[in-house]
Structure formats: C-alpha cells, structure tokens
Amino acid sequence: MDNFLIKTPIAHRGLHDERLPENSLAAFEEAIKCGFPIETDVRFTKDRELVVFHDDSLARMTGDGRNVADCTLQELSALRLAGTEERILTFREFLKAVDGRTPLLIEIKSMPSVSGEEVARAVARELEGYAGEYAIQSFQPFYVRAYKRLRPAVCCGLLASASTRKADFGNSPFWRFEAFIVRNLLLNFTVKPDFVSYRAADLPRRAVRKFKGPKLGWTIHSEAEAAHARAYVDNIIFEGYLPRP
C-alpha cells in the first residue's frame, strides 16, 4: 500500500487560495514547499489530450462558457485561471513540474462516451516511467477497474459520496443508478479497490466502516471537520487551511 495515502494530509487541487488558483502550477509548488502530497484532476480535451482541470465547464475558473471537452488543447492554452497568469496545464506538464517531489493522488474525471480502457491507457501512457509515488481514484468504478487491470501494481481507489451530483458521473443519463451503486460501494467485489475516498460530511456510513482497506475523507476545510472525519477515516484531503502535522 502506498504509505502516503494514510500518512500525510493531501492538498486538494494543490495548496490554493485567493492568490494561487486551484490546479495551477503555483498551487502545486506551494503544496510541495509545505510538504503535502497533491490531489489533482485529469480529463480529456476535444482532441483527446489530457489536461489538469476539475470542472466539466471552464466558466468558474476561466470565465469561458464552453466545456473542456468541447475545446482543443490549443484553445485551452489561451485561457488563464481565476484572473491570474496561471494557465491550464497538460497532464504531461504537470508530471514534469512535480517530478516526483511529492506523492500524487490523481482523480480521473467521469466523462461521457469515454471508456475506462481509453482513458486508462492514456493516463498510464503519460505515467510510464514516472519515478514518483502516485495513486489513481475515480467516481467511475469502471475507470478504476480498467486502470487496475492495466497497471495492477498501482494503488487504485473509488471516490464515493452519499450526495453525488449528475456532474460527478459525466452527466450520464443513468447517473442516479450509478450514484446508488457508488454510494453504497456495491461494486467493491468487482472493482476490488485498494482504498476508498469518501465525502467526509456524509460520514459515518456502514459501507465505509465495513471496507477493510485504507479510507480517506474529503474535502476538509477546518480542524473541526478533520476531527470529525478522523473518527472514520485514516487520512484527509483538505483545502482552505493548513492541517496540523
């Protein structure tokens, strides 16, 4: 088991604040400087390039009304994050910048019409030869299963929540059914995740308590929330404050 998953609090989308946008090079450098592992997101562009960006839509972080999936990498390269000079990074640029200096928890975002095999191959290809510690997670169980089959030595986990949204499942028309399955960790026997990452505000949950592997809680915004989560999980994913060592 990758020790970082249960040892050190993990910085959600880097160590970001009002000056340093989430999922930016500056936020990642700040997390590294402060000694925290990094949680980040990866998704496809229109031309099937992998970029580091959380939302389906570009609106919140760039002011552009389009979706990431409707833009080419060249189009995205012209945009800036939250009114700063920081830009959207390709996954390749992100890996090169971090260069093994801190462990990575990489969330593969759910995307309509993207199979587990396709995205797993693309992510694994970029990580080929990467020397640093990393783990993979996703709300989409079949992405997790596909990556585990492709790279069985890599630690892979399921993201879950009792209050997921349609967007968490790539706006799938079957998202309510998928959410029910994920919420109750009903595919654990099939997917066989190495860890579970559960929304801390939804804890306690019987399904989480029964899970035998490492458990993470997200997203923590204060020491009070951390204290609640740590009663049920082994480690936290945090933002907006600096957790105690």
C-alpha positions as a printed Julia matrix, in Angstrom:
245×3 Matrix{Float64}:
   0.0    0.0     0.0
   1.24   3.48   -0.84
   2.13   4.88    2.56
   1.32   8.49    1.65
  -2.39   7.67    1.46
  -2.57   7.08    5.2
   0.32   9.2     6.47
   0.16  12.87    5.45
  -2.87  15.13    4.76
  -3.32  15.6     1.0
  -3.71  19.06   -0.57
  -6.9   19.21   -2.64
  -6.05  20.54   -6.15
  -2.78  21.79   -4.72
  -2.34  24.3    -1.9
  -4.53  27.01   -3.4
  -6.03  30.22   -2.07
  -7.25  33.58   -3.38
  -3.81  34.24   -4.88
  -2.97  30.76   -6.15
  -5.7   29.15   -8.27
  -6.62  25.51   -7.83
  -4.85  23.03  -10.09
  -2.27  25.64  -11.05
   1.49  25.3   -11.16
   1.73  27.86   -8.35
  -0.64  25.89   -6.1
   1.26  22.67   -6.77
   4.59  24.31   -5.97
   3.15  25.66   -2.72
   1.98  22.17   -1.69
   5.43  20.76   -2.41
   7.1   23.57   -0.45
   4.88  22.84    2.56
   5.45  19.1     2.4
   1.98  17.91    1.34
   1.02  15.3    -1.25
  -1.13  16.65   -4.09
  -4.62  15.63   -5.16
  -5.46  16.69   -8.71
  -7.81  16.0   -11.62
  -7.28  14.8   -15.16
  -9.65  14.84  -18.14
  -9.66  14.83  -21.95
  -9.83  17.81  -24.27
 -11.75  17.67  -27.55
  -8.62  16.42  -29.31
  -8.03  13.77  -26.63
  -5.2   15.48  -24.83
  -5.07  15.1   -21.05
  -5.3   18.29  -19.01
  -5.34  19.04  -15.29
  -8.75  20.61  -14.62
 -11.62  19.78  -12.27
 -14.91  21.07  -13.71
 -16.64  19.99  -16.91
 -17.2   23.68  -17.62
 -14.49  26.31  -17.96
 -16.75  29.04  -16.59
 -15.89  29.04  -12.88
 -12.14  29.05  -13.31
 -11.63  30.93  -16.58
 -14.84  32.83  -17.37
 -15.18  30.95  -20.67
 -18.63  29.44  -21.18
 -17.51  26.31  -23.02
 -16.8   22.85  -21.65
 -13.3   21.4   -21.58
 -14.45  18.52  -23.78
 -15.54  20.99  -26.48
 -12.16  22.72  -26.71
  -8.88  21.7   -28.24
  -5.67  21.92  -26.28
  -4.64  24.93  -28.37
  -7.86  26.73  -27.44
  -7.38  25.97  -23.76
  -3.8   27.21  -23.83
  -5.05  30.76  -24.4
  -7.09  30.79  -21.18
  -5.95  31.87  -17.72
  -7.05  30.68  -14.29
  -9.07  32.94  -11.98
  -7.74  36.21  -13.36
  -4.08  35.29  -12.83
  -1.3   34.47  -15.28
  -1.61  30.78  -14.36
  -2.81  28.56  -17.2
  -4.35  25.13  -17.62
  -1.59  22.52  -17.53
  -1.42  19.4   -19.62
  -1.05  16.26  -17.57
   2.41  15.84  -19.08
   3.44  19.34  -17.98
   2.09  18.66  -14.51
   4.09  15.44  -14.12
   7.23  17.09  -15.42
   6.82  20.0   -12.98
   6.24  17.8    -9.92
   8.94  15.35  -10.97
   8.46  13.0    -8.02
   8.98  15.7    -5.36
   5.73  14.76   -3.6
   3.22  11.91   -3.93
   0.21  12.36   -6.24
  -3.43  11.33   -5.86
  -4.82  11.54   -9.39
  -8.58  11.64   -9.97
  -9.73  10.57  -13.42
 -12.85  12.62  -14.04
 -16.0   10.92  -15.31
 -16.53  11.79  -18.97
 -19.46  10.93  -21.27
 -18.66   8.43  -24.01
 -15.15   7.82  -22.7
 -14.5    4.19  -21.87
 -12.39   3.02  -18.98
  -9.98   1.35  -21.35
  -9.4    4.51  -23.39
  -8.74   6.86  -20.51
  -6.77   4.28  -18.51
  -4.43   3.73  -21.45
  -3.97   7.47  -21.94
  -3.24   8.17  -18.27
  -0.95   5.15  -17.95
   0.95   6.19  -21.07
   1.76   9.6   -19.56
   2.8    7.98  -16.28
   5.06   5.44  -17.96
   8.48   5.84  -16.39
   7.29   8.41  -13.83
   9.54   7.93  -10.81
   7.35   9.44   -8.09
   4.71   7.85   -5.88
   1.14   8.08   -7.14
  -2.3    6.56   -6.78
  -5.39   6.69   -9.01
  -9.0    7.34   -8.0
 -12.34   8.0    -9.7
 -16.08   8.19   -9.1
 -16.41   5.96  -12.16
 -15.86   2.35  -11.0
 -15.1    1.1   -14.49
 -12.26   3.61  -14.84
 -10.76   2.24  -11.64
 -11.19  -1.34  -12.78
  -9.63  -0.58  -16.17
  -6.59   1.07  -14.6
  -6.1   -1.76  -12.12
  -6.16  -4.27  -14.96
  -3.66  -2.25  -16.96
  -1.33  -1.43  -14.05
  -2.02  -3.99  -11.28
   0.87  -2.74   -9.16
  -0.61   0.78   -8.89
  -2.82   1.64   -5.92
  -6.34   2.48   -7.19
  -9.37   3.64   -5.23
 -13.03   4.55   -5.51
 -14.37   8.03   -4.82
 -17.8    7.94   -3.22
 -20.39  10.11   -1.54
 -23.91   9.88   -0.22
 -24.74  13.12   -2.06
 -23.21  12.89   -5.51
 -24.38  15.02   -8.43
 -25.04  14.27  -12.06
 -21.79  16.02  -12.99
 -19.8   13.56  -10.89
 -20.8   10.88  -13.39
 -20.11  12.84  -16.53
 -23.81  13.83  -16.83
 -24.7   10.22  -17.56
 -28.45   9.6   -18.08
 -28.06   6.71  -15.65
 -26.29   8.76  -13.0
 -28.84   8.09  -10.22
 -28.35   4.34  -10.6
 -24.57   4.78  -10.76
 -24.68   7.06   -7.71
 -26.62   4.45   -5.72
 -24.02   1.81   -6.56
 -21.09   4.08   -5.7
 -22.72   5.49   -2.56
 -23.04   2.02   -1.12
 -19.76   0.69   -2.55
 -21.68  -2.12   -4.24
 -19.05  -2.78   -6.89
 -16.19  -3.4    -4.47
 -16.29  -7.11   -5.2
 -15.92  -6.47   -8.93
 -13.58  -3.46   -8.86
 -11.58  -4.54   -5.79
 -10.37  -1.02   -4.91
  -7.24  -0.69   -2.81
  -8.72   2.27   -0.92
 -11.93   4.29   -0.62
 -12.13   8.08   -0.67
 -15.48   9.19    0.83
 -17.1   12.61    1.32
 -16.41  13.37    4.97
 -19.67  15.27    5.52
 -21.56  12.03    4.74
 -19.78  10.0     7.41
 -20.41   7.74    9.21
 -21.55   5.2     6.62
 -21.95   1.49    7.12
 -20.34   0.71    3.76
 -17.24   2.72    4.71
 -16.99   1.11    8.11
 -17.1   -2.35    6.53
 -14.37  -1.58    4.0
 -11.13  -3.23    5.1
  -8.59  -1.08    3.24
  -7.37   2.48    3.81
 -10.05   5.17    3.92
  -9.74   8.86    3.01
 -12.16  11.67    3.81
 -12.76  14.71    1.56
 -12.87  17.71    1.43
 -11.83  19.04    4.84
 -11.86  22.81    5.5
 -11.02  23.09    9.22
  -9.62  21.28   12.23
 -13.18  20.65   13.44
 -14.05  18.9    10.17
 -10.78  16.99   10.36
 -11.57  15.76   13.86
 -14.98  14.5    12.69
 -13.5   12.75    9.65
 -10.63  11.11   11.51
 -13.1    9.19   13.65
 -13.96   7.21   10.5
 -11.02   7.5     8.06
  -7.25   7.11    8.06
  -6.35  10.36    6.3
  -7.88  13.55    4.93
  -7.91  15.56    1.71
  -8.02  19.24    2.64
  -8.24  22.8     1.33
  -8.6   26.32    2.72
  -6.49  25.79    5.84
  -3.25  24.15    6.96
  -3.84  20.95    8.93
  -1.76  20.13   11.98
   1.06  17.64   11.38
